[in-house]
Amino acid sequence: MVLFEDVAVRYGTGPSILENISFSLAPGSFHFLVGASGAGKSSLLKLLYLAMPPAVGLIDLFGRNVATLRRQELPALRRRIGVVFQDFRLIQHLSALDNVALPLRIAGLREADIRKHVTELLSWVGLADHLQDLPATLSGGQQQRLAIARAVISRPSLLLADEPTGNVDDGIGLRLMYLFEELNKMGTTVVVATHNDHLVNRFNHRQLRIEHGTVRAFDPGVAQRGQRQYGNPAANDAV
Amino acid sequence: MSWRRSDLPLRADPATRFLPWILGFLVYLSALMIGCGLMIEQMAERWQAGLAGNLTVELPIDPAIDAKTRGERLNAAIDLITATPGISSASVLEQAELERLLRPWLGDNVDQLDVALPTMIAVTTDPKAIIDLADLQLRLSAIVAGSQVDNHGNWVDDALHFLRTLQALAAFLVVLVVAAAAATVIFVTRTGLAVHQPVIEILHLVGAQDRYIARQFQVQSFRVSLIGGVIGTLLAVLTMGGLTLALSHQGTAFAGASQGIAEQARILPAATDRLGRFLVQSLSFGSGLTPWHWVAMAALPLVIACLAMLTARWTVLRSIHRAM
């Protein structure tokens, strides 16, 4: 589903933020993206949700080399990716319902279906009483749940979440993680960027660790065999 | 995407709020120009139609010839004229009538002037007939030396040339105003793109095509342009109607001048008397426009709105493509 080969991230003409990134994500896998604050987690996610091109290297998404994609092909790929942004990026003048409905409307679904699906999902994340509320009137935790609802409403093939539990209490955080796991069980590939060790340790999922400007794979299940770098596709498959 | 719902808060933009007024003013100017152009077109057609089928024959007076001979020659000239194929009738303007027509130009004592006024013959022809004027003049000169046949072609050509120049000027001004409207839409659209860049980025990241974003600007531009266009056109129609009303009630300088033109025209053939009436009528807005012209005026806001919509679309697609 996702393949990175010798990818580097650089902003403008500045130095590389990340280098020699090679890993792959199998369909239906669940990964934590971990690393210290400022290590480059958000930059790596930007590559994944096609917000920036790599400085060098190959990125293959859903079997397509992103370097060869034409501009008009990007939206179709992006619709298969759900993103929970660290700063939520909700549209402030739209109601909670309209924010979550956005991906469905862009995809051209019927308004009646949109309303039904969005209402169900917002009820599930505990925002049934806030359908017409503007984001600014919601608490930080409610906004985060709203952002998550928008990311998952279209049942994406790949879900990317940047610190999705950063603004919610432990109970809500756990509930959101269970939501991600449910989506994962339904076949969605999930990548959750976090620096919450407690969360990472609680859920026994594979990890992409950003260390010293590159990405290393780590599988808690085979931790006793030590860390290994994900540069080798055969090794990836093994993990 | 619904026409009422927008993912971008374009209606709240300060630049967008002014757009209907700016476009309304520009449409107002355009409508005035177009109205003038259409009136001029109508006037030109009426002038041409009014003078078509009319000739003036002028027979100079030779004092050396006695009245009896002069009368015989006049009868011979009229016989020749009426016998010419394509000519329907010919009538001599009486001396008193000629003097009356000349009075505004030569004063009340025109009958006491020691000037031999030529004999004027108003000729009506079949408008579709082709008459060899040079041949007619040659044959008339054989009867009365120095006879002149005038179909007013030179006068009409000059007048039409003047009207066409006015029309071209009006069209040029309309083009300038439309260009200014397009530039305004481009400016407002670009401002909107800059102001709403964060939201546009979100829309892109959740899978919006460029044309989805462009459509939001299109709809907004169409809506505000239509509002401005309707207001501008209505004001222009009211202005032109008001001017017409004012002119028709003034009844002094304008009416006097028009009457003068009409009277002057009567020194030419009787048909050119109609020219004077046409002048008066044509300068009246209401009678100067046909129903099709009114339809064109009513369609102006829609045309401007469509133009604004396409301009906004072009601007968004071009700007987004450059920015990414």
Interface residues (C-beta under 8 A of the other chain):
Chain A: Y49 A51 R71 Q72 L74 P75 A76 R78 R79 V83 R89 I91 H93 L94 D98 L102 P103 R105 I106 A107 R150
Chain B: M1 R5 D7 P9 A12 P198 V199 E201 I202 L203 H204 L205 V206 G207 A208 Q209 D210 Y212 H321 M324
